[in-house]
Structure formats: C-alpha cells, structure tokens
Amino acid sequence: MGWEGWFSMSLGVVALLLMSVARYEPHWVMMSVLIVLSASGIIGAETALAGFSNAGLITVAALFIVAAGINHSGGIDLLTQHVLGKPRTVIGAQGRIIFPVALLSGFLNNTPVVATMIPALHAWSRKIRIPTSKLMIPLSYAAILGGTLTLIGTSTNLIVNGQYRSLTGEAGFSIFSITKVGLPVAIVGLIFILLYLPRVLPVRKDEQKFGSAREFTVEVTVDPNGPLVGRTVDEAGLRDLDQLYLVEIERDNNVVTAVPSEEHLRGNDRLVFAGDTQAISDLLRINGLMPSTHDEEPSLDKERAERRLVEAALSPHSEVLGLTVRDARFRERYGAVVLAIARGGERIPGNLGSIRLKPGDVLLLEARPAFVSRQRSERDFLLINDLDTETPRHHRAYLSWGILFLLVGAAAFNVVSMLNAALLGAAAMVLSGCCSISQAQKGVDVPVILTIAASFALGGALETTGAARYIGESIIAAGGGTPLLVLILVYITVSALTEVITNNAAAVVMLPIVLSMAAAAGVAAEPLVLAVMMAASASFATPLGYQTNMMVYGPGGYRFADYLRAGIPMNIIIGITSITVIALLYDIG
C-alpha cells in the first residue's frame, strides 16, 4: 500500500472525527473529502462522482417523494386514527405505536414516518394522559427496527445494495432478501421495547415545559403623552434590546404579530416582550413606556385570529442550528418570534437572545397563521403543538397507499427493477395529486443525498488504493481467521461507527473493507454485507447515531443519559440477535 492508501485512511479518520463532534454537517464533511481526493489525483472523476449516479441513491431520492405523497395525502394520519385507540397503560400505548410504525417503516423511509408521527403522538398523549417521554424513544426505535425488514425500509440498505452491485458486478439483493434476518431481529427488538423501556424511560410532563406566559413575557404600555408616540419600533430603540424581544403589539382589540421595525407606535399600545423578565426594570426606564394596566389578563392568554402559538422542535436540517436566537432573525426568516426555549425537558432561563440553538430544542413561537401551513412542507421545524390545527384532508389517502402497494408488489415480483418501481411510484404520487411538485421537491432530503453520494468517493479511494484490503486483513488477523469472530468484529465496528457518524456514511465507508475481508478470508460476502446493513441501522445508544433518535430528542424532553439507559441494552440485544440469526442462516461457526 502506497502513500495514497495511508492518506485516504487518514482523511477518513479526520472525517469521522469531524462528524462525531456534531459541529460540522456530515454532507459538508463528506463533500470536502470528495474534493480533496479528486483534486489530489488519488481518484479520478468517474470514481469521485460515482455516488451521484448510483442506482441505490436515485432509488432513495424517489422513495423520499413516495413518502411525501403518503404524508401529504393524510395516509399516516389515517393510520393513526384507526390504530392508536385509547390504551390505559404505558405498555399498551407503546404496543399501539411500535408494531404499526415498524411495519410502515419497512416500506417507507423511516425518517418522514417519525416526523409525521411526532405531532400526532403529542396530541394523543394528552388524550390518554401518558407522558410523551414514555412514547417518543419507542417510536424512534420501532422505526429503526422496521427499516431492517425490507431493502427499501431505510436508505442505508438501498445504498449498500447499490454499492455492492457496482463493486462486485453481482445482481444484488431483492426487496425481501434482508427480511430473513430483519424480521426475527425486529420481533425480538419490539418485545424488548415492551418489556424494558416502560421501566427505564423517564416521566416528564411536556405541558410543564413552558408554564404560564407570565414566566417569560413582559407587558408594558406606550404612554399616550410620551415621546414614543409616532416613532417607529426601531427609532424608539425597542428592536435591539439586550435581554428582551418585542413579540407583538395589542392595539384597539387587534394584534400586530412579528412586529416589523418600521411599525409606528401609538398611544396606549400594549407591547409584549419575551425574554429575561428580570429586565423589566430596564425596560421601564425607557421614557415613554409605563407598566401595563391589564396585568390581570395577559395578552397571550387571549385568542387572536392574527396569531398562532406553536410549539416546534428544531429538526436536524434547520438553517438556524448553531446560531443564537438573535442572529437567527426569526422575524425576517419565518415571520415568527421566539417566546421561550426548552432543552432536555426544561425551559432555558436567562438571556433569550444569546441562547445558541441546537437540534431537538423545543421552541415556543408566536407566529403568523401562515407559519403552520408553510412549515408542514418545510424542513426546519417539527410541529409539536399547534393551538389551531387544521383538520387534514384524507381524500387521497387510500390512493397513496394503493400506489405504495403497487410499487412494492412490482419490485417484489420483479415486474420492474427496484429503481424503476420507485421512480414510477414517485411520478404517480405527483401526477395523482397525493403531493404537489413543491412538496415532492421539499420531501427529498438533500443533505442525506449529498452525504451518501460523497461517501462513495471515500469508499472508492479505500478500495482503489488498497487501504480497504489492508484494514480487512488486519481485522481478519485480529479475529484469528475464524469466520464467526470476523462476523462479530464487522458488526461491532460498523455499530460503533454508526453511533458517532451517520449510518449511511458508516456503511458506505465500511463496505469495500468488508468485501476485501471476504475475499481474503475466502468466505461468502453476503452474510458480511447483511451484517453491515443490520449494524448500520442498529443505533440506539445516542441521539447522534440515527436521525430519528435526534428527531424525538426535544419532543420527548430527553437527556443524553436517557438514551444510554435505554439504548445500550437495546444495542446489545439487537447485536446478539443479528449475529446469531446470520450465523445460523449461513452456517457460520
């Protein structure tokens, strides 16, 4: 192995470290790796861009659109209405969630399934009086297990299959090839959820997250005889206060929401500020403001057609991640104002404007009515609690399910290839009106697509430079050449990588290594490839390892330790089951 191999391995280690600290987005890290490998001449243009033309990647993109069609036609809402019911126990509630979600995730990408279920579970949990903290992690874990049931259940399976075909020239796996391993593993995992998670998941009441509006808002009145009358908000110095944000103006029984800087103040205007309520004394020092005369009835407690109060969790793809509330400029960006932020199940006190936003943060927003409808098709927020939710339209729900069943049937019986089935399904969703072109476009997870495509460049570099074979032979040597021990080491390696970087990147980087190991050891590649698929999905111990874990982090009011308590035993059980099933199926001893 020459310097190119060592350089590729070193670059891979640097990429893993950058992604593991969660400061840099995976797609930017992997695109940077692609650029370095291509510019240095280690790989040619064809290898560098191979991921973008991979059939598995295009299939993933098409299935995102299929999932958008199910979502926007009300298909998943239809499922929740008929399945969830009114259980009386935590185990009963978890059982109502995990089995249908696992089945659904076997045929739809599990990320949009979880995104759609989060607000539904919040409303449902209030009806059955069971904390969402008992329901959200089971939701994520069930979706992860469901993704292992079929080849289309998760993007990882499709990508591994596509890369396997391109590297080996083999026909690849059929839609139900992984089912013989995934089904028994899913059954064991779902039973373990019901037996173990009700006892270890915390009890956190999300309705206590923000408490009363009085705790985080301040109201003052514009003195009708003062110097602020006729001035704009900006001219009055009310736009850039250090510890408070102007949320709304109540005027003549009307409300001005997400107040623009150019809004002119009038006498007796009632101004509502959010932030550090200890700063009210500083606010009242401004000449022209006086204490509100309506303290007995806070403005935010009144129902207003011009305003929507919304709880929303920041998704892992939000544009404002890493920014402070002040720098994020919610008013200009979203037509909304942040009233309070909760993290780890508790509201963050102090200076609101200086809080740096993280994935899973739950924000209490005052927004214009259009915010809710707009965010249903955007990717920045997961709506949790909308005080005036519109009833979904279900007139195309059955049609969307029909399209999905036809897609799966056509691929399962080899009527068309999996790629063409996904493309036809995506086209049918748009042409039938199950989702609009705009919704289909927004349904495609571009960061995930870029991460996957760029990861192929690193995998290709490890393969062509001989680094993959070197690493593979080292693992075989560590396993003493015993096939079962090699299988165990492959599973553990991929599983460990998946907990700190994205599952897709871990799988794509490891597959060339695994194929080199199989060739060097003289064993069949198929069981090792299935181990990669299973291990890349079996990420339960941290919120970082799998996207659905991060998605439920804020809505469930969880802390990092909650994932460790629930996920480490889950990882062990699923790992032992997966290895045992694969070893028995392929007679590996």
HELIX and SHEET records of a PDB file:
HELIX    1   1 TRP A    3  SER A   20  1                                  18    
HELIX    2   2 PRO A   26  ALA A   39  1                                  14    
HELIX    3   3 ALA A   45  ALA A   48  1                                   4    
HELIX    4   4 ALA A   50  SER A   53  5                                   4    
HELIX    5   5 ALA A   55  HIS A   72  1                                  18    
HELIX    6   6 GLY A   75  VAL A   83  1                                   9    
HELIX    7   7 VAL A   90  SER A  105  1                                  16    
HELIX    8   8 ASN A  110  ILE A  128  1                                  19    
HELIX    9   9 THR A  132  LYS A  134  5                                   3    
HELIX   10  10 MET A  136  GLY A  146  1                                  11    
HELIX   11  11 SER A  155  THR A  168  1                                  14    
HELIX   12  12 THR A  179  VAL A  200  1                                  22    
HELIX   13  13 ASP A  206  GLN A  208  5                                   3    
HELIX   14  14 ALA A  213  GLU A  215  5                                   3    
HELIX   15  15 THR A  277  ALA A  279  5                                   3    
HELIX   16  16 ILE A  280  LEU A  284  1                                   5    
HELIX   17  17 SER A  299  ASP A  301  5                                   3    
HELIX   18  18 VAL A  325  ALA A  328  1                                   4    
HELIX   19  19 PHE A  330  TYR A  334  1                                   5    
HELIX   20  20 LEU A  352  SER A  354  5                                   3    
HELIX   21  21 ALA A  370  GLN A  375  1                                   6    
HELIX   22  22 ALA A  397  ALA A  412  1                                  16    
HELIX   23  23 MET A  418  LEU A  431  1                                  14    
HELIX   24  24 ILE A  437  GLY A  443  1                                   7    
HELIX   25  25 VAL A  446  THR A  464  1                                  19    
HELIX   26  26 ALA A  467  ALA A  478  1                                  12    
HELIX   27  27 PRO A  483  VAL A  500  1                                  18    
HELIX   28  28 ASN A  503  ALA A  521  1                                  19    
HELIX   29  29 GLU A  526  SER A  537  1                                  12    
HELIX   30  30 GLN A  547  MET A  551  1                                   5    
HELIX   31  31 PHE A  560  LEU A  585  1                                  26    
SHEET    1   A 5 ASN A 254  THR A 257  0                                        
SHEET    2   A 5 LEU A 244  ARG A 251 -1                                        
SHEET    3   A 5 ARG A 270  GLY A 275 -1                                        
SHEET    4   A 5 THR A 217  VAL A 222 -1                                        
SHEET    5   A 5 LEU A 289  PRO A 291 -1                                        
SHEET    1   B 5 GLU A 346  ARG A 347  0                                        
SHEET    2   B 5 ALA A 336  ARG A 343 -1                                        
SHEET    3   B 5 VAL A 362  ALA A 367 -1                                        
SHEET    4   B 5 ARG A 308  LEU A 314 -1                                        
SHEET    5   B 5 PHE A 381  ASP A 386 -1                                        
END                                                                             
